[in-house]
Each structure stands twice: as C-alpha cells, then as structure tokens.
C-alpha cells in the first residue's frame, strides 16, 4: 500500500501553519504522524487458524482421504495463509475497521500524554494525530478545550484531513487541519499578554 509522503518542505509548511495559528490563540497545537498504530501481528494468525480449522470438514464429509493426508492439508493451509496474510500489502486489510480505529485512538492518546500536551498551563493543548496505514485521523483536545468545545466540532476538520490523506496530499491536509483547529481555538482562547510557546511547533513522525 502506497502511503502519502511528508517531505521536508511540507513539514516546514506545517510548522509555519502551527506558528501562525498560535499567534491568534493561547492554545497549543501539536502534530504527530504515525506510519501504523500497531503491528497487528496476531490477526493473520487468527484468520489462518480459523480457516485451517474448517478445512477438514468438507474433506471428511466428501472424500475418503486418510486422516494423515487431511492433517497435512490442514497444516499447509494454515502455513500458507499465515504467510500470505502477513504480507505488507495484505496485512492491514485483514484487520477489522473497528480494531484499526480503536488501536489508532489508543495511539493518539498515548502520543498526547507522551508529548506532555496535558501539561500546558491552561490545559489548552490540542493534538492532530494521523495514522497512515489505518487512514485514521483525530483531534485530541485537553480538558480546558473540551470544557468549551464539544468533540463534534472537530468532525469537519478530521473529515477534510482524511480526504486529503486518501488523495495522497498529507502535507496540505495537515496545514488545513492546523488552520481549522487554530480558528476554533482563537474564538475560545484568545492570546494572553503572558503567552509563551509551551510546545515545539514541529511534526513528529513515528
């Protein structure tokens, strides 16, 4: 699966967008892009196991093959499927969407905490998180923002970002998302005289 690239010029554009957005708000915007949120290593094994368990049933019902031969067919099925479904272009498609979304959300929260967005003075940190393999994006806002801005406010920005990711325009999608988040924060959290930049204006690539 070809994934959208994020070159140095695009990273610079995102950094500039963050800096510009933060001149209009006391909020802090942080961006993390992950290649994948989990290795999902057990999922292909699970599918291969389930199929291999079913394989003997028609052979036992409709053939006279000896048990040893059926066992070897079952074992070969498991091995071949486990290898095939573990191949990178296929692997992610074996994972149910609900599992992908759940793991990507967990990774977003993990990154929110890992980069200290919960430690800003006014609890006004907002994380824009993208997980490319899952085609997943979300905005995680700290308690100060959540008290004034419902999560549904971010849905349009997230939808636009996901559409850009699907079109392999990750850089422009992130710039647009930063602008959208910045506009919301500017309405609710205008700059204060004692404002300082509490988080680095960078794009973290995982």
Residue pairs with C-beta under 8 A, 6 or more apart in sequence:
1 88
1 89
1 92
1 133
2 168
3 35
3 132
3 133
4 132
4 165
4 168
4 169
4 170
4 171
5 168
5 170
6 33
6 170
6 171
6 174
6 203
6 205
7 171
9 171
10 170
10 171
10 172
10 174
11 171
11 202
11 203
13 171
13 175
14 31
14 171
14 174
14 175
14 178
14 203
15 201
15 202
15 203
17 174
17 175
17 178
17 179
17 182
18 29
18 30
18 31
18 178
18 182
18 201
18 202
19 201
20 182
21 29
21 178
21 179
21 181
21 182
21 183
21 185
21 186
22 28
22 29
22 182
22 197
22 201
23 191
24 182
24 185
24 186
24 190
24 191
25 124
25 182
25 185
25 186
25 189
25 190
25 191
26 122
26 124
26 185
26 189
26 190
26 191
26 192
26 195
27 124
27 125
27 126
27 145
27 181
27 182
27 185
27 186
27 189
28 117
28 120
28 124
28 125
28 126
28 197
28 198
28 199
29 126
29 128
29 178
29 181
29 182
29 185
29 199
29 201
30 115
30 117
30 125
30 126
30 127
30 128
30 199
30 200
30 204
31 127
31 128
31 129
31 130
31 174
31 178
31 202
31 203
31 204
32 108
32 111
32 115
32 127
32 128
32 129
32 130
32 203
32 204
32 206
33 129
33 130
33 132
33 170
33 174
33 203
33 204
33 205
33 206
34 104
34 107
34 111
34 129
34 130
34 131
34 132
34 206
35 131
35 132
35 133
35 205
35 206
36 92
36 131
36 132
36 133
36 134
37 100
37 103
37 104
37 106
37 107
37 131
37 133
37 134
37 136
38 103
38 107
40 91
40 92
40 94
40 95
40 99
40 103
41 86
43 85
43 91
43 94
43 95
43 99
44 81
44 82
44 85
44 86
44 91
44 94
45 82
47 81
47 85
47 94
48 77
48 78
48 79
48 81
48 82
48 85
49 78
51 77
51 78
51 81
52 74
52 75
52 77
52 78
52 81
55 73
55 74
55 77
56 70
56 71
56 73
56 74
59 65
59 70
59 73
60 70
65 73
84 90
85 91
85 94
92 100
92 133
92 134
100 134
100 136
101 134
101 136
103 134
104 129
104 131
104 134
104 136
104 138
105 136
105 138
107 129
107 131
108 127
108 129
108 131
108 138
108 140
109 140
111 127
111 129
111 204
111 206
112 118
112 125
112 127
112 129
112 140
112 142
115 127
115 199
115 204
116 125
116 199
117 125
117 126
117 127
117 140
117 142
117 199
118 125
118 142
118 143
119 125
119 198
120 142
120 144
120 198
120 199
121 198
122 144
122 189
123 142
123 143
123 144
123 145
124 142
124 144
124 145
124 185
124 189
125 141
125 142
125 145
125 198
125 199
126 139
126 140
126 141
126 142
126 145
126 181
126 185
127 139
127 140
127 141
128 137
128 139
128 161
128 174
128 177
128 178
128 181
129 137
129 138
129 139
129 140
130 136
130 137
130 161
130 165
130 170
130 174
131 137
132 165
132 170
135 162
135 165
135 166
136 162
137 158
137 161
137 162
137 165
137 177
138 154
138 158
139 154
139 157
139 158
139 177
139 181
141 149
141 151
141 154
144 189
145 185
145 188
145 189
148 188
148 189
149 184
149 188
153 184
154 181
154 184
156 180
157 176
157 177
157 180
157 181
158 177
160 173
160 176
160 177
160 180
161 173
161 174
161 176
161 177
162 173
163 173
164 170
164 172
164 173
164 176
165 173
174 203
